[in-house]
Amino acid sequence: MIPPRLLRLQAALGPDAELALVGGAVRDELLGRAHADWDLATALLPEAVMARARTAGLRVIPTGIQHGTVTVILDGEPVEITTFRSDGDYRDGRHPESVRLGVSLAEDLARRDFTINAMAQPLDGGRLVDPHGGQADLRAKVIRAVGDPLQRFAEDGLRPLRACRFAAQLGFGIEAGTLAAIPARLPVARKVAVERVLVELTKLLTGIHPEIGLERLRESGLLDLWLPELAPMKGCGQNRHHRFDVWDHTLAVVRLAPADAALRWAALLHDAGKPGTRTDEGGEVHFYGHEGRSLELAATLLGRLKAGHALVKEVLALVRHHGVHPEPGWSDAACRRFLKRLAEDGLALDRWAAFRLADQRAKGIEDPDREPRHAAVVARLAALAAARPPLAARDLALDGAALMALAGRKGGPWLGALQGRLLEAVLEDPGLNTPEGLEPLAREMLASPAGAAPPPGRRGPRPGQ
């Protein structure tokens, strides 16, 4: 349903504006999908749009007037209005060198990427304008280039990636000719800025069917272009604990993980190190050290794509801890040490748990006890975390100043070592974490000739080992 505020804009600009909803908004309206953008096109030149909008008391921003685009603020929300236009030659593989304004709506729609994005709905209540069969392709659930796909992809190197992204977001297939045109245009795709590639890949990964988009990336050569570290996963067989090869397992983890950027990127990268660490010992396949190798590859790949610090931090934390499998036999102290490591990486327990469950489910092996076992592990960890155990030196009942006063010494490396030993002790027994409990223990440690080593019997087993 077109918002009333857009109809008010139609009235403000006048009937000769031929104002129409265009692009993704039309597609999503026809599909019944929620969307935030309401892009409009008009027959009016930008100067006329600005003048009429201001006469109606609306705020206008000339955001891209050289390309025919102005932004009108309606009820505090921006709405882009672009004059019907045709594009000149594309020299840089991304943007037209020039645009021609004042063309017909049909000419404007002919320059667009895919048929499902090349429809327009006039705001005056007229019939949907669909010169390229977008409605039919929506019904057929197919992504098809407008006109010649080789020409469309030669103009803009991002379009092949967008085809894969729409396939993932909508669960659509890519029309055979459109998909077949991508390999020939990989040199154009290579020109796209990595920051924009990251945005499109993240949208692909967080779609309803990311496995479809990822498979199209692999088949078309786009995976080798931007994510070459992942190519060896295809065909890399696993052991008896897995039904699928590394690639198909990865696709399943991505699909099963919650549709969140960090969780989906971690799902894509968590086993990237397996092909390089695979060994076959008498028919038994192992991947010793694959977590560390996956971590290196994830850091390299995300760095190359210029991913933001927060995303990289959480993805690496998820990859780092994905191989830890708490068992019922773990002591409470071992569980607290694991919680400590999660806390050190800033990784929330529920995020780790959601990722772990997706990874376990994606093995493809029937296990009726998997879900209850996972739930029991998470419930135990959550109960221990709810008790707010000390997980860092700052949680100790004696702070650094108190320990220096107790020792009669200035700060130095000895202080961090002492805090680490005290933390080990209270992880084993949180009841010790009071000034009265820690003071004699600290004196004992300071007097011990063992240096930085913790007192005998105070270190529990490291989880996962």
N, C-alpha and C positions, 0 to 999 in steps of 0.2 A: 504494500500500500504506500503510495506516494505521500510523504508528510505534508500536512497543510501549509507549513512554512514555505515549501517549494511552490505551492500553488499561489501563495501571496507574492512570491518573487515573479511568477509568470504574469500576474496582474500588474506588477510594478514595471516590468519591462515592455509590456504591450504585446498584442497578438502578432505583430510583424516580427517579433523576436524568434518565432518558430522554436521556442525553448523545448529541449528534449532531454530526457534522462538517457545516458549512454554508458557503454562499457560494462564493467563488472557488476554495477548496480542492477542493470536490466537482467543480466544472467542470474544473479542471486535472487532477485525478486521472482523470476520465473521458476526457480528451483525451490523457493521457500526458505532460502538460507539467510541467516542473519548477516548483516554487513554494516559497516560504519560509513562508507563513502557514498556520496550522492553526487557523482560527477554529471555536469550538464554541458550541453553544446547548444550553440545558438547561431542564427544567421547574422546577428548584429556584430559589427566590428567592436573591438575592445573599448574604444573611446565612447561609443554609444552605450555600451553596457554600463560603464562607469558613470556616465552622465545621468542616465535614467535611474540607476540605483541610488545615487546621491540625492536626486530630486525626490525620491521616495523616502529619504531620511535614513538610508542604509549606509553602513561603513563599507568601503571598498579598498582593496589592496591590489596594486598592479603586480602580482607575483611573477608572472611570466608573460608580460605583455608583448615581448618580441615574438613569442610563439602563439599569441592570441589568447592567453589565459589571464583572467583576473579572478580574485577571490572576494566573495561577498560574505559578510558576517551576518548570519540570520539567527536570532535568538541565542547569540553567543557562540554559535557553531559556524565554522568556515565551510563555504560551498564554492567549489571551483566551477567556473564557467569558461568554456573555450569556444572561440569562434570556429565555425566549420572551416576546415583547412585541408590542404593536400601537402604532402612532404616532398621536398627536393631530394637530391642525391644524398646518400649516406656514405660519408668518406671514412669515418672513424669506427665503423662497425657498431655504433650505438645511437647516434643522433643525426637527424637530417641537417644538412648545411643551411637549408633555407626552408621556409614554409610559405604557402600561398593562401591567403585568407579570402573569404568571400565565395568559396565554392559551394556546391550543393551538399546536402546531408548525405546523399548516396556516395559522393566522392569522398567525403570525410570517413564514412564507414569502410570504404574500400582500402584505406591505408592501414587498417588495424590488423592485429596479429592473427587471431583465431576467430572462426565463425561465431562461436558462442560469446565472443566479446564484441561482435560487430553488429549489434542490434541497437535500436533506439526506440524509446517510448515517448512520443510527444506529450507534453504536459497539458495540452488543450483537450485531451481526451481522444485524440485521433488513434488510428490503428497502429499497432507495433510495426516498425520499419525493420524488415529482415531480408535484405537483398542476397545474403549468402547462405541461407539455410541454417541459421544458428539454432532455431527452435527444433528442427529435425535432428540436428546433431546433439542437442540436449536430450531429446527423447532416446536417441541411439546411444547416448553416453560415450561420445567420442570427441576427441580434440582434433580439429582439422584446421589447417592454415587457410587464411583467406587468399584465394588465388594460387599462385605458384609458390610452394613452400621453399624452394631454393631461393627465390627472390626475397621472400619474407625473412628468411634466416640470413641472407647476405646483407640485408639492411641493418639488422640489429642482432648482435651475437648473444643477447640475453634471451631471445625468444625460444631457442631450443630448450634451455633450462626451464623457462616458464611453462613450456608444454609438459615437461615431466612434473613440474610442481602442481599444475592444474590436475594432472592425472592422479596425483597423490591426494590432493585436497578434495577432489570430487569423486574419486573412485572410478574415473573414466579410462577408456583405452585411448591410444593415440592412433589416428588414422594411418594406414600403412605407408602411403606416399609421404605424409608429413614426417613420420618417424624415419623413413629411409633417406630423407633429405638432410638429416642432422650430421652424419659423418662427413659429408662434403663441406660443411660449413664450420667445422671445428676450428680452423684458423681464425674465423671471425669471432667465434665464441671466446677464443683465447684473449681477445682484446678487452673483455669486460673486466671492470675493476673488481678486485677480490672482495671488497666490502659489499658490493651488490650481490656477488655470488653467494656470500655468507647469508645474506638476508633471504635469498630465494631458497637456498638449501635448508635453512631453518624452517621456512614455511612448508617446504616439502616434507621434512621430517615430522612436523607436528600436524600433518594432515591426517584424515581418517584412514587412509590406506597408504602409508609411507612405503610399504614394500613394493607397491606398484611403481611409484616414482623412482625408487632406487633401482629396480630392475630395468626400467627404461634408461636410466643413466648409464648402467653397465652395458646394455645392448648397443647404445648409440655411440659410445666412446667418450661421453661426457665424464664418466667416472674416472677414466684414465687421465683426462685432462685436468681435473681439479682435485680428485681424491685418489691418486695413483697408489697410495699405500694400501688401499683396500682391495685392489684387483686380485692379489694372490689368494684371497680368502675363498674365491670361487673354486670348487673342486678340491679343496683341502679337507680330506677326510678326517674324522675324529675317532674317538674310542667308543667302547661299548656303552659309555654313559650318555651318548648322544645318538640321535637318529639321523641328524642332518649334518652336511658339511658345514664348515665355518661360516660361509656366506649365507646359506639358508637359515642357519641358526640365528645369525645376526639379524636377518630380515624379520624373523619371528620375534626376537627380543624388542626390536624397534616398534613393531606393531603392538606388542603386549604392554610395553611401558606406557605410563600416563603421558598424554599429549602435552608435554612440557619440554621446552628447548633443551635444558641441561640434561634431563633424563633421556631424551631421544638421542642427543649427540653422544652421550655416554654409551647408550645401547649400540650405536653404530660403531663405536671405536673400542669397546672394551676387550674384544678378542682380536684386534688388528695384529697383535704380536704372535698369534698362534702359528701362521705359516712359517715364520722365521725361526721358530723354536721347536718345530715338530720333530720327534724322533720315533723310530719304530724298533722296539726291542723285542725280538722274537714274536712279532705279531701284536704286541701290546703298544699302542700309540700313547705317547706322553707329550706334554707341552711345558716342560720345566722352565720356569722363569718367564712365562708368557705375559704375566701381569706387568712386570717391569718393562718388557719390550713394548707392550701395548701402551703403557704410560708414555714412553719416549715418542712413539709414533703419534699419539694423540696430541702431545704438546707441539710437535713439529707441524702437524696438519693445521691445528687451530691457530698457531702462530702465523703460518703462511696466509691464512684467511683473515688475519687481523681481528680475531674474535676478542670481545671485551674481557676485562680481567675477571669479572664476576662469573661469567659463563665458563671461562677456562678453569678457574679455581674449582668450581663444583664438578665439572666434567672429570677433571683429573682426580678429584677425591673419590668420585664414584668408581672410576676405573681402578684406582689404587686398592680399593677395599672390596671389589666385586668377587674376589676369590676367597674371602673369609666366610666360613660356614660354621657358625656356632652350633655346638652339639649339646645334648642334654647333660653330658658328663662334665661340661665346663663348670668350674667353681664360680661362685659369685665374684671372687676377686678377678678371675679371668674375664668375666663379662664386663666388669667395671673397667678393666684395662682396654678392652675393645671400645667401650663408650668413650674412654679418654682419647683414643686415637681418632675416633670420629670427631670429637670436639676439637682436637688440634687442627683438623682439616676444615673445621666449620661446617661439617656435614650433619644435617639433622637425621635422627634415627629413622623417622618415617620416610624420608627420601631414600635412604639406603635400603630400607625394607621393601619399598615399592619396586626399586630396581632389582633387588635380589629375587623377588617373586617372579618378575618377568623373565629373568635369566633362567630360573629353574623351570618354569613352565615351558620355555622355548626349547628345551632339550628334546621334546617330542617323545619321551618315554612315559608310558603309563605308570602312574604312581598315585594310588588313591590316598596315601597318607601325606602327600606333599603339602597340601594346603593346611591341614591341621598342624602338621609339624612346624611349618613356617609360622603359623599364627601363634603357636606356643612359644617359639623362640623369641618372636617380637614382643609378645606379652611379658615374658620374663625380663627382657632387656628394658622394656618401658617401665616396668615396676621398679627395677633397680635405679633407672634414671630419675623416676619420680621422687625417690628418696634424696635426691640432690647430693650424691656423693661428691667428694672433692676430686676433680678431674684435672686441675691445673695448680701450679704453685700459688697462684693468687687465691685459691680456695683454702689454703692451709690456715689453721687457727693462729699460727705465729707468722707474722709477715717478715719481710726482709730486715726491717729495722729492729724488730724484737730478736731475731736470730743473731744479728751483729752485736747487739747489746749483750746477749747471752754468751757469745763467744769472746767478747771484748776485742773484736777485730773490725777493721774496715772491710767494705765490700770487695769482692774479687771473684775469681772462678770458683773458689771454695764454696761460696754462698749458693751458686746455682747447683753445684754438685750436692750440697746438703739438702737443698729443697727437693731435688729429684729423689733422694733417698727417703726423705720424709714422705713424699707423695706416694712412693712405692709402698711404704708401710701402711698408710691410711687407705690405700686402695685395697690392701689385704684386710684391713680392719678399720672401717670408717669410724668406729667408736673411739679410736685413738685421737681423732682430730678435735682436740680441745687444748687450750694452753697447758692445762695440767697434764694431759696425756703426751703432748709433744715435747715439753721441756726436758724431762729426763731422757727421752729417746734421743733428742738432739744432743744432749750432753754426752750420751753414750757414743753416738756417731762421731762427734768431734774428738773424743778421746781414743777412738778406735784406730789402730795402726793400719786398718784395711783401706784407708784412703777413701776414694769415692765409691767403693763397692758397698752395697747395702748389707746390713747385718744378716747373718745366716738365717735361712728359714723365712725371710720376709718377702722374697720375690716369688710370686706365683708363676705358673706356666704362661707363655705367650699364646693368646688365642690363635687358633688356626695352625698351630705347630704341634 
